[in-house]
Amino acid sequence: MDQDLAATALQSWDRHATALHDLIAALSPEQLQARAHPTSPSVAEQVDHLHATRLFWMAYASEKSPDWSEAGPPPSRDVLLGQLAESAGRLRALVASRLVSGQPLAIYGHPLFLQQHLLWHEAYHVGQIALALKTLGLPLTEPQTDRIWDTLRPPCP
């Protein structure tokens, strides 16, 4: 794979992971408990789910036995942020190593398809998080959304 394209694909993941981290870091405890509907998961539960989903699909794609355990209440914001950073780093390392080696991933083949799957899945949940916050009258502030968009689309060189 072209080295510039590989670097750009990894940078895309890094930007996404940073924007998600910054979003969660900016939320108040009240916002972390927000739900779009009484039967919907809270924002914190959705973030916990994102981390667990990353680990599940990385294991499955690496032909390891995945662990799918999301039981119990979600951890604190600081723990959630640490988990997101850890799983984002692991995904980046897995994709980078497979881009270099050319070794495909089980079920996905090309490693960028795993990255694409997780980006799509996480974008869905970010939308659900924004809906939960807006529904409860706790929407993201303009500085919060500006920071996210500035991370995702920095100035062109």
N, C-alpha and C positions, 0 to 999 in steps of 0.2 A: 504494500500500500504506500502511496505517496506520503512522505514524511510530513509535508505541510498539511495535507488533508487529515492525517492521523492526529497531528497536534491540534488542529482546529476542532476536530470531533471531541477530543479530550477537554479542550478549553470550553466547549459548549457544556459539557457535563459540569465542569468546575463552576461556571457562571450560574448554572441552575442550582447546584448545591449551595453556593454562597447566597443566592437570592432566597432560597427556602430557609436556610439558617437565619438570615437577617429578618425574615418575616416572623419566624417563631420567636426569635430573641426579643422582638419589639412588642410582643403580646403581653397583656396584663394577665394575672391569674384569673380574673373574671372572663377575659376573652378566651383563655384556654379551655374553659368549661362550657363555652357556647355550643349550642346545638341548633341546626337548622329546623329541626322538628323533634318533639319529645322522644321519638324512637330512633333518631339519628345518633351516630357516634359524636362525642364531643370533639372539639378541635384537638385536644391532647390525645384522645383515642385515635384520631386519624393520623396524627404524627407518629404515634407508636406503631400503627399499622404500616406506615410507609417504611419505617426501619425494618420491621419484620418481613415485609414483602421483598425488600431488597435482598435480605439474607436468604430468604426462601429461593428466589429465582437464581441467585448466584450459585447456591448449592446445587440446585437442580440442573442448571446449565453446565456445571462442572462435574456432573455425574456423581455427586455426593448425596447422601441422604438428607433431604431438607427437614428442618425443624419448623413446625408451624405452631408456635405457642404464643398466643397473645392474651392469655388468661390473666385476670386480675386488673386492678386499676392502673392507668398509665402512670409512669413515673413523673417526677417533677420536671419543670421546664429545663433546668440545667442538665438533668440526666438525658432528657429527650434530645437536647442539642448535642450532647456528647455522642449519643447513639447515632444521630444523623451524620455527624462528622466521621465517625468510625465506618459506617456502612458506605458513605459516599467515597471515602478513601479506598475501601476494599473494592468497590465497583470500578473505580478509576484504575486501580492496579491490575485487576483482572482484565479489563478491556485493553489496557496498554500492553500487557504481556502477550495477549492473544493477537493484537495487531502486529506486534513485532515478530512473533513466532509463526503467524499464519495458521495456527491451530484453531479449528472451528470449535464452537461451543455446542453441546448437546441441545437439541430442539431449536436453537436459534441459528446455527451455522455461523454466520459472520458475527463477531462480537458487538458490532454497532447495532444489530437488531435487538440485543438485550438492552443496550443503553437506550435505544429508541422506545422500547416497551416501557421501561421505567420512567422515562421522561413523560410519556403520554399518561401513564397511570398517576404520576405525581401531579401533573397539571390538572387532571380531573379532581384530585383531592384538594388542591389549592383553590379551585373554584368552589368546592363544597365548603371549605373553610371560610372563604369570603362571603358565601351565602349565609352561613351560620352567624357570622359576625354582623352582617347587615340585617338579618332577620331580627336579631335581638337589640338592634339599635347601637351596636358596638362596631361600626364599620372601620376598616383601615383608614388611617388619616392620609392626607395628601403626602406628607413627608415619608410615610411608610411605603406608599405605592411608588413614589418617585425613586426611592432607594432601590426598590426591586427592579424597576424598569431601567435605571441607570446601570445596574449590575448586568442585566440581560442584554442591553444594547449600548455598550460603551461607545464613545466617539470613534469614528473611523480614523485609521491612521493617515 
